[in-house]
Structures are given as structure tokens and as C-alpha cells.
Amino acid sequence: QALSEIEGMGGKGSNLQEMRVRPLAKRRIDVHSFCNPSGFQRSPYLSARGNFASAFQGSTEEGYKAYHADKYDEDKNPNGIINFGTSENKLCFDLMSKRLTQADMNLMDPSLLQYPDWKGHLFLREEVARFLTYYCKAPAPLKAENVFFLNGCGSLFSALATVLCDPGEAILIATPFYGGITQSIFLYGNVKLVYVYLDSKITGTSTRPFQLTVEKLEKALQDARAEGVTVRALILLNPQNPLGDIYSLSELRDYLEFAKRHELHVIVDFFYMLSVFDESATFHSVLGMDRLPDPQRTHVMWGITKDFAVSGIRFGTLYTENQDVANAVASLCYFHGVCGPVQHKVAQLLRDRGESVTPYWINQVYLRANHARLKAAHTYVTDELKTLGVPFLNRNAGFFVWIDFRKYLKTGTFEEELLLWKRFLDNKVLLSCGKAFECSEPGWFRIIFADKTHRLQLGMQRIRKVLEEREQEILAEEKEQPCQSDQDGKADSTDEVIFVSRHQDPLCASSSSLGDLIGLLQQQMRSSDWLQKNTAEQFA
């Protein structure tokens, strides 16, 4: 349908376009939000599919292009854009560069320069099976024959969507979610997504904001079927991007049982499995379950991109016990292969049982340092948000914080959210707005905190500037209005959402809390240069 609409752009087939847009807009499938048909000129050099791919874009792509055209550099471009929008770990270059340049990494065997088995070299498949057995706490050793490699998470989603769904069919996914999945499954396979909308309100069986429940899955599936949409699979992100949620074993079992009842495949993405940075949180993998409800329809994805801070190395692995799915995906590995030398390096990286030049490097060196750095960066950013009085979801996994900027939207629309996003970008800091994740509530943003201290400090200064200017504008517009409760425009008050109020009107509040006082003192300390001028060395 979407391709037909692109064909109809430019005056031809407009009745067909109107006819098709109306029913599609009513569905819980929103492909149009990722396209920009306004002002789109159909190219005579491209097919309908090519024209659609050309029009397929969103705020994420626009911001990414702007960032690459004007990257921040402390020396060469100090006024450039700081990227808090792309989910990358920039805290561990020192550790990874040292490990990847050690002697055991530099083997150049003839077999590595020749065409491999498209599923991947056997030595790496065996290494990945042992690695996942250990870190997923599998009850029995995982089998190398069930392991496949492709060049990244996007390729894995594309391949699975293509072999599990026919064109026009759909996959269930809870919103908000990483928006790149839409592009991965739609551009190649013409497979759509059916959204399971989550929100910040705690109602019914929910115990935390944006909680996925079986009831919500059932409703979304039945709504889609009522509209004639064939749903073939369910995608689970664990830990969840952008929320940072980690599903409990009971939740995972409930989701898998739901999928089994409806004969749905389940694609489980745990790309942030080793990026749980607080001991209070525990990651659970479906591969660690004693029994899977439907092992032939359960397919697991993981890669080194996130957990090992190497987003420039495109490597993703699929584990599935279904040999029909495995054979179908293997035929697509030809298009998405991982080169031999990289396979060797990945195998050496994952080999952590004593045979390596650096025994137990992953646990004793890398993960220990990475978790400490992630926790420190997360603490810095969340402390800044508390000082600003901005609510956020308090989680301990991944590289991101899900932030509630709804009080900075006067009308509470996605158009206003986009204007705020552009305002951040104009002030040289790139964030990701909620619409890019198909969030159902305007005003939520994702910020990436896995960055160096000096960039975090400067980026948060730029964010603070935008928010304080916006707050003053709203106050000026509402100065004639009666005082409103501090509850307006903020998320539900739970242990999961942290909110520290600020700029309280004396008519509205009789006293300030200890949190407000601490936040005020922190702000004054940051805005003062006394500590910089009066160092311990100078006193000595």
C-alpha cells in the first residue's frame, strides 16, 4: 500500500492514495511517520520501491546527518554538535583499542581471506555458543550448529522478518522502541509493525510506567486481526531501548506463553545484556530458562556492538533451534557476511577461559571498568536532571535515560515536541525525541550518557540553557493565569520515576523540600568558578 501511494504522488493516482491512507491511518501500524511525503518529488530514475526508500526518513536520520556535518571536537570544532542521540558507548576506547591490537588478534591465515561458510567460520560459532552458554546461564551447553552471524543487528532483523513474514504481514512490538527496527524490517521485506502502545500511567495490572503486560499484547493482536492484519511474530527488547527495562523471568515466561498460544514467533534482542551496570539489577535471558514454551519459534539475537563498545564493527549473532529458519536465514547471510579477519578478532575477544593471551580479561578487566564508568556517567546525568527538576525513568541498563520533558510543551503535541528537538539541535546538542521511538505520549526524549565527562558537562549545559529559556517563555505566557499544582505536567509519582521540583511559586508551596535545597546548592556550585580559582595546589 505504501509503495502504491509513492507511485501516486505528483498528481497521478491521488484517489488511490486517499483511499489507501484512510484505512492504514486507523491501524496500529504507522509507516507514514517515518516518511516525508510533503514536498516529495518522485524520481523517474527509481522504482516505486526506490522512491519509497528515498522518502523513508525521520528526525533520527535528520539529526544524524546534521551531526556528521558539524561534529563537536574539543580542539578543532568546539562549537559543533554533541551527540547524545546515537546509542554508542564512548567510554571504553582505551580498553578496546589495547585489546584489539594485541598479538593474538593479528593472525592472517589463508582461510580468513577466502570465502567462508556463509553461516560463519566454525571456530567462531563454537566460541559464541560457549560465550552465550556462560553469560546467559544456559542449563545445558548451547550448540554451535544453531549459531549464525550477520553484519549487525539491522541485518538480523531484516533477515528474520523476510523469512518469517510475507509482504504486508506484521510483527508485534511494544512502544516506545528503537526506531531503526522499522527501517530494518520494512525496506527489504515490506513487513510492517503492529504497535503495543505503552504509557507512563500506572493502571490496571501495571506496577511501573511503560510496563508491557500480556493484556496489552492481547489487545493489540486482536485489534490488528480485526482489521485484517496477519501478525506472525513478536519482538522483545531486553534490556529495553529506550526505557532501560529488564524483564523478570516471570514476565519473559508470560510473553513467551502468550506467543505460543497464538503461534507467534518471538525474536528476542538482548544487545545490552552485559551493559547492566548496577548490582541491584539482574539480567535474565530466555536461553537461561529450564524450558522454553515454544523453542521452535524462539529466536535470540546478540552482538558485540553495544556490550563491547565497538559500534563500528558490524557483528550480530542469531541463535535458533529451528533448522528451517536457520537454513532460510543462512541463504541471506551471503548478502550480510562478516569478513574473515573480523571473525578471528571476535573469537579472540570472546575467548575468556584461560587459553587467551589475556585470560579472564572480559570479567576482571573490561566489564568491571565498563560498569563503573557507565554508572558514574549515569549518575552525573541523572543528578543534573534532578537539579533541573526534570522527571526521568530510573533504570540501570543500557546507555540511555528516558526523560520526561512534557512540562516544556505548552500544548502537548508531537509538533511541539519536534520543535523542542530542533531547538536542542540549534543549540548544538542532538537528542532523540519520543516520536522517533513511536512513543504514544508527546514530550518524552532519550539521552545517551555513555560519553566522556567533558562532553557530558558541555552537553548538559546546552540542554539546561534550552530548558531554562523555554521555562521562562512558558512562565511569561502564563503569568496572568492562576497558580497550578506542581502535579501538572509531570509523570506518575512512583519509585520508578524520579521527580525533583524546582522554581516553586511561594504562593503554591509553603516550604521547600530537602531535595529542592540540595538541587539549588548544586546549581550554585556549578555556576560558580570559586572551586576552579581556589584549588588545593594554590592554597598549598
C-alpha positions, 0 to 999 in steps of 0.5 A: 500500500505504501509503495502504491501511494509513492507511485501516486504522488505528483498528481497521478493516482491521488484517489488511490492514495486517499483511499489507501491512507484512510484505512492504514491511518486507523491501524496500529501500524504507522509507516507514514511517520517515518516518511516525508511525503510533503514536498516529495518529488518522485524520481523517474530514475527509481522504482516505486520501491526506490522512491519509497526508500528515498522518502523513508526518513525521520528526525533520527536520520535528520539529526544524524546527518546534521551531526556528521556535518558539524561534529563537536571536537574539543580542539578543532570544532568546539562549537559543533554538535554533541551527540547524545542521540546515537546509542554508542558507548564512548567510554571504553576506547582505551580498553578496546583499542589495547585489546584489539591490537594485541598479538593474538588478534593479528593472525592472517591465515589463508582461510580468513581471506577466502570465502567462508561458510556463509553461516560463519567460520566454525571456530567462531560459532563454537566460541559464541555458543560457549560465550552465550552458554556462560553469560546467559546461564544456559542449563545445558551447553548451547550448540554451535550448529544453531549459531549464525552471524550477520553484519549487525543487528539491522541485518538480523532483523531484516533477515528474520522478518523476510523469512518469517513474514510475507509482504504486508504481514506484521510483527508485534512490538511494544512502544516506545522502541528503537526506531531503526527496527522499522527501517530494518524490517520494512525496506527489504521485506515490506513487513510492517509493525503492529504497535503495543502502545505503552504509557507512563500511567500506572493502571490496571495490572501495571506496577511501573510506567511503560510496563508491557503486560500480556493484556496489552499484547492481547489487545493489540493482536486482536485489534490488528486481526480485526482489521485484517492484519496477519501478525506472525511474530513478536519482538522483545527488547531486553534490556529495553531501548529506550526505557532501560527495562529488564524483564523478570523471568516471570514476565519473559515466561508470560510473553513467551506463553502468550506467543505460543498460544497464538503461534507467534514467533518471538525474536528476542534482542538482548544487545545490552545484556552485559551493559547492566551496570548496577548490582541491584539489577539482574539480567535474565535471558530466555536461553537461561530458562529450564524450558522454553514454551515454544523453542521452535519459534524462539529466536535470540539475537546478540552482538558485540556492538553495544556490550563491547563498545565497538559500534563500528564493527558490524557483528550480530549473532542469531541463535535458533533451534529451528533448522528451517529458519536457520537454513532460510536465514543462512541463504541471506547471510551471503548478502550480510557476511562478516569478513574473515579477519573480523571473525578471528578478532571476535573469537579472540575477544570472546575467548575468556577461559584461560587459553587467551593471551589475556585470560579472564580479561572480559570479567576482571578487566573490561566489564568491571571498568565498563560498569563503573564508568557507565554508572558514574556517567549515569549518575552525573546525568541523572543528578543534573536532571534532578537539579533541573527538576526534570522527571526521568525513568530510573533504570540501570541498563543500557546507555540511555535515560528516558526523560520526561520533558512534557512540562516544556510543551505548552500544548502537548503535541508531537509538533511541539515536541519536534520543535523542542528537538530542533531547538536542542539541535540549534543549540548544538546538542542532538537528542532523540525525541519520543516520536522517533521511538513511536512513543504514544505520549508527546514530550518524552526524549532519550539521552545517551550518557555513555560519553566522556565527562567533558562532553557530558558537562558541555552537553548538559549545559546546552540542554539546561540553557534550552530548558531554562529559556523555554521555562521562562517563555512558558512562565511569561505566557502564563503569568496572568493565569492562576497558580497550578499544582506542581502535579501538572505536567509531570509523570506518575509519582512512583519509585520508578520515576524520579521527580525533583521540583524546582522554581516553586511559586511561594504562593503554591508551596509553603516550604521547600523540600530537602531535595529542592535545597540540595538541587539549588546548592548544586546549581550554585556550585556549578555556576560558580568558578570559586572551586576552579580559582581556589584549588588545593595546589594554590592554597598549598 
